[in-house]
Amino acid sequence: MKNIKGLSILLFVLTVILLPHSIYNETFAQSVNTNVSSSRNRLSQTSPLFFQKSDLMKIGAFYYPEQWPHEQWERDFNNMAKYGFDFTHMAEFAWTYMEPEDGKFDFKWLDDAIGLAAKAGLKVILCTPSLCPPAWMGEKYPEIYLVGSDGRRREHGVRANASLSNDRYKFFVDRIVTAMAEHYGKDTRIMGWQLDNEPLATSDYSPSARLAFQEWLKKRYGTIDKLNAVWMGSFWSTRYSNFEQVLIPNEAMNGEDKLSPHALLDFQRFTAAVTGNFLNRQTDILRKYILPTQWITTNYVNVSTSSDPRLSDHLDFPSFTLYPVNGRNELGGINFRTGNPYRLYEACDYYRSIHGITGVMELQPGQVNWASINPMLYPGTVHMWILQAFGGGCSFVCTYRYRHPLASSEMYHDGIVGTDGVTLSQGGNEFVQAIQELKKLRLFYDSKAKMPEQIAKRKTAYLWSHEVMWDLDLQQQTTLWSSWRYRNMYTSAIKSTGAPVDFITETDDFSAYPFLVAPAYQLIDEVLVEKWHQYVENGGHLILSCRTGQKDKNGHFFEGNWAAPISSLIGANVEFFDMLLPDDKGSVKTKSNTYTWNCWGDVLKPTAGTEVLATYADQFYTGKAAAITRKLGKGTVTYIGVYSKDGQLEREIVRDVYQRAGVEIEDLPKGVYMEWRDGFIVAVNYTDQDFKLMIPDNASILIGSNPLKPAQSIIWSFQNNAKQ
């Protein structure tokens, strides 16, 4: 069998060498794309084969057999199983070991590791190694490397250094993925595949990328005249005569002048599309060989900024990486030890919403090596994150990594066990604790459990677009603007109500949600505005905020008043917008409170029938409207035109929208979050204060205690009898 596999790989290589790359790419694309249409619908048909709901959540840990003596592998896998881990993860950076020479493959060592893991009772996630091309590749073909904005080519010795647009590099990736798929695709010990690692859609300025960008633009615009119109080629004589003249827009090489924001937006779109296609390409190869029970994912970073996970739409589902403690202190006190309070719930809500399944592929096990400051975690923190991931709907949590490394770039990065290879770290003990508690929770699982009506009435959609975020970041207009923190501000306000949240797109069904929030949704068209109108008129409650509706989908202003297409929707005109200096503080008043702002303020002129919720209390526009609401049909639309300093204004108004709609809500402080999942309610506390939760008398606390202490979690349900 191995000789047959070797022969097939050899024939594959010879075919590619003999054919021109352009012919090869077309032929290969035709062969793998036969599975594309079916793969997009595969999830709904086979997801029960991936994760059984009664298992609740599986727990695993990364292991690097190539980094440790062979004689220690069996001990490590046995200990991993003894602690209760369900699976391990291998091979993501091991290309040089699987293909030590060009076209010569060695899976013997990996076979041994998988065999020992399976013997211990562990399933395995295999990872394609495309993030780390081996030295021989760059030595022979230096054109495979990415070129940075500084014009310098990346070299061997780091990761993520290859050009995803380069045909030769894509050939090598295709070949190693094919070899792995042929070797392990029918192996029942393999539970799933992770592609690459933390795909970031890194900007590439190489010759390969320039040619690919030109082809992408041809397909997008069709004619050079249309591109010139969108990029405003009449400005500064920047028009092109043909697509071959187009350069990659590179601000780092163009001094103080600003490049066309429309060109920069298109380059961001292109870069994200290249990354999505790169992942789809690997998925399509694997799909031809693997068992239907083996799933395919990749691990994006938090709510990814540069890459758009919805573009890698051939995956079975996306997963994510999460390192919450990174040298920041969002809430004060001990929060620098419990982590960024927004990241985990946002990632769960975002990635789960794409295909209905997600998991944490990398969860911080303790101290890390890469942050600006790397403090020790507060006891209980890792355990809290694991249970929060469960509450957020994750099907698995995997930690990076099992063993604490002894050398190289990540030698200060904690593992489940310490530097002796056997002693559990603080985070390791907390993983073991969570593993044992999940076993207990499985006894209380009820397949018929339904979300309580009180919680379902709060269900909220967060309208999200990477293109909107990219456009905001391209023209911030003030150094105080942060799209990431602005999102945190609104999701935190929503979460304070205890509302379940899904991140959705413009093409999704708005009517499935009583509440829809779309902060700073800058790029719009008539279709979206009409969809908002219909949503509100049919009874939905829409919350918009400053900067919404300023531009069309090409990033151009409308020929009319500011945000003219939404004026009739919000019941007001945006007269102008303002921003203050970093040390300045403007004031905004509601009926009950006064808040400060300095980043952004839309000054509004309401029309008849629109209620003013907040007004500016100083500047030359004292008394002008800063936030408004109106009834429209059966629903309401609220516009919050000011970006406050601490998010408390937004919190007050967002909560008021739910209460005016007659919906009962929680009153959770920032840093305390509550989720419903499969009949369980999970709450966690990122703050340094105890918090008393309002738990019904007929509920049973299964894990934790009330009041909820810092860095602790609590789970309760209304099921009183465990299954025997």
N, C-alpha and C positions, 0 to 999 in steps of 0.2 A: 504493500500500500504506500509506504514512504517513497519507494522508487517511482511509483506512478505520480505521486504528488510532485516530486522533484522534476520529473519530465514535463509535467504540465506547466510548472513555473518557468522551466527553461524555454519551452515553446513560446510562452507569453513574452519573455524577455526578447527572444529573437524576433518575434513579430514586431515589437515596438522599435527595435533597432533598425530593422529593414524598412519600416514605413516612415515617411516624414512625420514629424510631430503633429502637424495640423491634421493629417489623415488619421493618425492614431487617435487623437483626441475625439474626432468626430465618430470614428468607429466605436471607440470605447463608450462614448456617451450614449450612442444608440443601444449598445448592449445592456448598459446598466439602467437606462431610463425606462426599460420595459416594465420595471417594477415600481416606478415612481407613483403612478396613479393609485395602485393598490396600497402602497406603503402609507399614503396620506390618510387612508381610512382604516389602517390596520389596528390602530389603538382601540377603537370602539369594539372591534371584533375579538381582540385577544387580550385586553387588559386584565381580565380575571386570571389569565395564565401567568401574569407577571407577579402580582401581589394579592394574596388572599386578605380580604378585609378583616377576617377574624384574627389574623396575625398582628393587626394594628400597625406595628412598625418594626422593621428589622434593624439590627445594629451591626456595624462592621468597622474594620480598621485597615488602613494602608499598610502594605508590607513590601519591602524591597529586597528580595532574595539576593539580587546581584550585589548588594551593599554589605552582606553579612556572610560569615563563614558557613559553608554548606552544612557542617556538623551541628550548627545551632538552629537550623530551620525547623527540624522536627520538634525540638523543645519549645520554640516560639509559637508554632501553630497549636501545639497541645495546650500551652498556657492560654492562648487566645480563646480556644474552645472551652477550657476550664472556667474562664471568667464569664462565659455565656455569649460571646460574640457569635453572630450567625454567619458572617462572611468576611473575606479579606479581598484586597484589591492589589493588582500587580501590573507591571510591564509598561507604565505610561512613559517612562524616560529611558527605556532599555533598548532602544534601536541598535546601538552599537553591539549589544550582546546577542540580539536576535539575527542581525545581519552584520557580522564582524568584517566581512569583505563584500565588495560589490557583487550582488547576486548569489552569495553563499549564505544559507540560512542555518541557524543553530537553535533549535527549540528544546534540546535535551535538558538543559538546566531548568527551563521553565516547566517542562513536563514533570521533572522531579519535584519542583516546588508545588505545583498544582496537585500532584499525587499525595504529597505529605499533608497539604491543607485538607484535601478530601478525606484522607485517612483519619484526620482529627475531627471530622464532621463539619468542616467549613465549606460553604459555597465560595465561588471566586468571581469577581468582576475583572475582566481583562480590559486593558486600555491600549488603544493604538498609539504608537510612539512618535507621532508626526511633529510634536513640539520640539524634538531634539535630534536633528539629523546628525549622523555620525561623521567623524573627521574625514574619512576617505571621500565622502561625497563633496564636501566643500573644497577639498584639495584638488579633486578632478574637475569639478564644475563650480567654480566660485560664483557663477552667475545665479546660483540658486539662493544666494543670500539677499535679504531685505536691505534696502538703502534708506537711511534715516533722513529727516528733514534737513540735517546738516550736510547732506551729500555724501556721507561716509557709509561705506558698506559694512554691515555687521560681519562678524567673524565667528569661528568656532570657539566654544568655551562658555557660552551662555545658552539659554533656551529661547524659544520664540524668535529665532534669528533668520528664518527662511521667508522667501517671497512666495505667498500663496498664489500669485499670478504667474509664476514661472512654470512653463510646461515641463521642463526636465524634472523639477522638484515634484510636480504633481505625478509624473510617471513613477518616481521612486516611492512616493506615498501609496499610489495605487498598488504597486508591487508588494510592499510589505503588508498592506492590509489584506490583499488577496492571499498571500502566503499564510497569514495568521488565520484568516477565515477558513481556508481549506484544512488547516491543521486542527482548529478548535471549534469549528462551526457546528459540529454534531456531538460535541462533548457535553454530556449532561451535567458535568461538574461546574460548568460555566453558567452563571445565572444571568449575566448581562455584559454589555460592552460600553465602555466610556471612550468617546472619541477625543483625541488630542488632550488638551488641558487648559482650562480657563481661557477660552478663545476671546481675545480682546479687540479684534478688528483693528490691528495696529496699522497706522498709516505707512504706506510703502511708496517710495519715490524712485524705485528701480526702473530700468528700461522696460522690463517685463510688465511692470505695473502701468507705465505710461501707455504702452500699446493696448493693454487690456482696458484701461480707462477710456481710451479713444473708441474702442469697439463698443463699450457699454454706452457711451454717449450717442453713438450712431443708432443703436437700438432704441434708446430712450427718445431721441428727438427726430430721427429720420433725416432731417436736412440741417445744414449748417446755419441757415437763416433762422430756423426755430431756436437753435441753441443760442445764437446771438441775441435773439429777442428776450429769452429767459435770463441770460447772463448780463443783459444790458450792455451789449457790445458797443453801443454808441457812446458810452461813457469812457473818457480817457483814451479813445481810439483802440479799445481792446477787442474789437470784432475780429473774427477769423474768416479766412476764405475757404478753408476746408478743415476736416476733422484732424488731419495729420499735423496741423500746426498747433493743436491744443496741447498745452503743458499741464502737468499736475500743479494745481495752485499750491504754492508753498510760501506761507507768510514768513517763515524763518529766513528765507533767502531774498526778501523784498523790502528790507529796510522799514521805514516808518509808515509808508503808505499801506492802506488796507486793500486787500484783494476783494474781488467781487464776493459778497456773502452767498450769492446764488451758486457760484462756482465751488465755493468751499462746502456748501450744503450738498451739492451733487457729489463731491469727492467723498464726503462722509457716507452718503448713500451707497456709493460704489464700493467703498471699503467694507461696509457691513455686508453688502451683497456678496462680495468675494469670500468673506468668511462663512456666510451661510451656505454658499455653493460648495465650498471646500468640505464642510461637514456633511452636506447632503451627498456629495460624491462618495465619501467613505461609507456613509450609511447604505447607499445603493449597492456597493460592492459586498458589504457584509450580508445584506438581505438575501443575496443569491445563494449563500452557503449555510447560514445559521439556522438553528432550530427555531420554530415559532415561539418557543418559551423563552428564548434569549432576547432580552430587550436591548435597545440602543439609546444612549443618552450622551450628553456632554455636560461639563460642570462650569456654568457661567459664574461670574463674580458678582455677588449681591444682585441688585437690580441693575444689570449691565448698562453701561453708558455708551461705549463705542460700538459694541456689537448688538445686533437686534435678534434675540432668540427666536422670534417669530419667522425669521428668514430661513432658519435651519428646520424647515417644516417636514423633512423626511424622518426625523427622529421619532421614536415612540413617545418620548417626553423629554423635557429639559430638567436638569438638576442644577444645583448651585453650590458655590463655595462660600463659607462664612467665617470671618475672623472678627468678632465684635470688639475685642479689647485691642486698641491700636494707638494708644497715646492721647486720646481725647477724653473730655469729661463733659458730656452734654447736660447732665442734670445736677452737677456739683456733688459734694460729699464723696462717697465711695464709688460713684458711678464710673470713674476711670478704671475700677477693678471689675465691674459687672458688665461694662461694654456699651456700645452704641445701642440705645434702646429701640431704635426704629428699624434696624437692618433685618432682623430675623423675621418679624411679622410681615414686613414689606416683601421680602423675598418669597416667603411662603405664599402670600396672597397673589403675588405676580406670577410665579412659575406654575403654581397649581392651576391657575386660571387658563393657561394655554392649552393643555391637553387633559386636565383633570387629574394628573398624577405628577408628583415631584418628590424630591428627596434632597437631603443635604449630603453632597458627595464629600466635602471637606468641612469638618467642624473643628474649630480651635480646641485642642486638648489642654492647653495651659499657656505658659509664656511662649511668645514667638520671638523671632530674631530680626524682623524686618521693619517694625514700626519705629516711629521717631522716639518713643519711650515704650519700654516693654515691662510693665509692672506684673507682679504676682497677682493672680486672680483671687477675688474674694471667695472664701470657701462656700461651696454650693452653686457657684455660677455655672459651671459646665453642666451639672445636673439640671439646673433650671433651663438652660438652652435646649437640652435634649427633650424635656417634657413640653417646652413651648413649641418645638418643631413637631411633636406629636399632635398637639392641639391645633397647629396650623395646617394639618392635613398631610404631612410628609409620610411616605411609605417606607422610607429608610433614612438612617443617619449613619454616616461613615466618618471616621475621624482621621485626620492627617497628623500624626502617624502612629504606628504601634510602638516602634522603638525610637528612643532619643538618639539622634545621630552623634557620632563621636568625632567627626571631622567634616570639613568643607563648609559650604556657604550657609548651611542651616544648622550648625552645630549648637546653637542656643535655642533651638526649637524643641519644645516639650513633646513627649510621646505618652502613650498609655503606660509604658514602663520606662524607668529611668536609665541612666547611663550604664548600669550593671546588666541591663537586659532582662531583668526578672522582677524588680521591685515596682509595684504600682505607684504611679505619681498621684498627686492630689486629683488631677483630672481623671486619671485611670480609675481610682476608687469611685469617683462620681459616675463614670460610665457603667461600672459594675452595679452600682446602686440602681441606676435607671433601668438596666437590663432586668434586674430582679423585679422591679416594680412593674415593668411592662408584662411580665409573666402573670403578675397578680391581676392587672387590668384585663387581660384576655379572659379571665374567668367571669368578668362582668360584662363582656361584650354582648350587645343585643342587636342582631341584624335588622330588627324591625324598628329600631329607635328612629324617631323623627325630630327634626329641629323644633323646639318649642315655638308656638305662634308668636310669643312676645319677642323672641329673638329674630324670627323670620321677618317680622314687620320692619325691622331695622336694616335689612339687607341692602348693601350699598355697592354701587359700581364706581370705580375710579377710572375715568377715561384716560388712557395712556397712549402716547405716540412718541417713539424715539425721534422722529423727524421734528416734532415740536420742540423736544428738549434740545436737539442739536441746533435748531435755529435760534432758540433763546440764548444758548451759550455762545453763538457766533456774534450776536449783537446785544450784549448785556446792557449796554448804555450806562452802567454804574458798576464799579468794582464790588459793590455790596451785594449784587445779585448772585444768588446761588440756586440753580434749578433743583439740585439735590436736596438742599435744606428746605426749599419751598415745598417740595413734595412731602418731606418729613413733617412739616408743620400741619399740612392738611390731613395726612393719614393719621397723625397723632390725635387731631381733633375728632376725626371720625371714630377712632378706636376708643376714645374716652366714653362713647355712648354704649360700648359693648356690641357694636354692629359687626356682622360678618362682612368681609370685603372681598370683591373680585376686581382684578385689573382687567379691563376690557378694551376693545378697539372700536373704531367707528362702524365697522361692519357687523358687530355683535348686536344682539337683541336687547335694547335698552329697557323694554317693557318688563323684563324679568326682575327688575330692581325698583323698589319704591323710591330709592334715592340715587341720584347720579351726580358725581362731583367731577368737574373738569377745570382744575386750576391753571391759569396762565396758558390756556389752550390757544396759542397764537395763530397757527395755520388752519384756515377754515375754507370751506366752499359752500355753495348754495345747498348741496345735498345734506351736509351735516347740519346746517342751520335749520333746514326744514325738518330734519329728523328730531332735533331738539324741540322745535315747536310742537310737533306731534306728540312727543313724549310727555311734555308738560300738559298739553291740552287733554291728554288721556288720563291724567291723574298723577304723573310723576313729579318729583320734587328735584329741580335742577339747581346746582350751586356752581356758579362761574366766578372767576376772579380777575384781577388786573391783568392787562396785556391780552386778554382773550379777544380773538377776532380781529387783531390788527392787520393781519396779512393773509394773502391767498396762499395756495399750496406751493407756488413758486417762490414764496418769500417776498412778494411785492406788496406794497401798500395798495389799498383800494382807492380809486379816484372818487373821493367823497370825504365825509367827516371821518374822524377816527372811529374804527371798528363799526363803520356804518351798517354792515350786514346784520349785526346783532342788536341794533338800536330798538327795533320794534319788539324783539324778544325780551330784552331786559327792562324795557320801559324807561329808557333814558338815553341821552347822548353823552359821549365822552368828550368833554370840552377840551381838555388837554391833560397831560400827565406831568408829574414833577418828581424830583429826587433831591435828596439833601446830602450834605457832606457827611463823612463818617462820624465826626464829633457832634453834629447837629442832631436835635431831636424835635420832630414835629409832634403835635398832639391831635388825637382823634377821640371824639366823645360819642358814647352810646347813651341810652337812657340811664344806665346804671353805673358806668365806669368811664375812665379816661385812660387811653393807651398811647404809647409812643411809637413813632415810625421814622424812618429816614431813607429806606431803600427805594420804594416806588409808591406813587399815589396817583391813581386815576381820579380826576376831578369830574364829577358827574352832574348832569342837569336832568333831573327826573321829569317825565311827562305825567299828564294827569292820570291818577289812579295808582301811581307808584309810591310806596311807603319808604321813607328814609329811615335807615337803621343806625347810621353813624354819620357824623359831620366833622369836618376839619375845624380845629379849635384855635388855629393860629395861621401864620403865613398870610399872604395877601388875598387868599381865598377863604378866609374864616367864614364858617357857616355853610359852605358848599358841601354837597353830599359826597360821602366816602363809601357808603355801602347802602344798598337798596334791596327791596323785595317787592314782588307783585304777584297777584293771582292771575292765572291765564288758563281758561277752561276749567278743568277739574284739578289742576295742579298749581305749582308755584315755581317761580324762578327767582333766585337770589344772586346778586352780584356784589362781591366784596372787592372794592377797588383799591384797597390799600394793603400793603405788605408790612405788617407790624413788626416791632423789634423782637418780640418773644413768642408770637403766635397766640397770645391770649385773646386778642380781638377776634381772630378767626375761630378760635375755639368757642367763644361765646355765641357768635352768629351761627356757626354750623350746628351747635347743639340746639339753638333756638329753632332752626328749621325742622328738626325732628319733633320737638315739643309742640310747635304750632300745627304739625301734621297729626297730633294726637297719639304719638308713639311713645311708649314708656321706654326710658333709656337708663343706662347706668351712669354713675358719676365717678369715673375712674381718673385718678391723677395721672399726669404725664409720667410714664415709666412703669405703670401697672396696666397689664393687658389681660384680656379674658377672651377665650375662644370656646366654641362648641364643636365637638367632633364625635360622631358615632355614639351619641348618648352620654358622653363625658363633657364636663366643663372644666377647662384648664385655666388657671390664673398664675401669673408670674409677677415678680417685683424687682425692677432694676434700681430702685431708689435706696436711700439709706434710712428710711422710716418704715415702721410697721404700718400696715393698712388693714383695716377691718372690712372684710367683704360682706355683702348682704346675701348670705346663703340661705335659701328657704329651709324651713323647719323640716320638711319632708325629704330633704336631700341627705345622702350619705357621703361623708368625706372619706375617700379611699386612700389618698396620699396627701401628706402635709397637714397643716393646722391653720386655724384662723384665730387671731389676726395673722396675716401673711407677712413674714419677716423679710428683710433684705436678702436678695439673691436666693430666694426660696420659691417653691411652686406648690400649688395645691390643686387637687383634682377631686371633683365630686360628681355624683350622678344620682338619678332617682331610681336606680335599680338596687334593691336592698339585698337580694339573694344571689350569691355567687354560684356559678355552675360547679357541680361536684365532679 
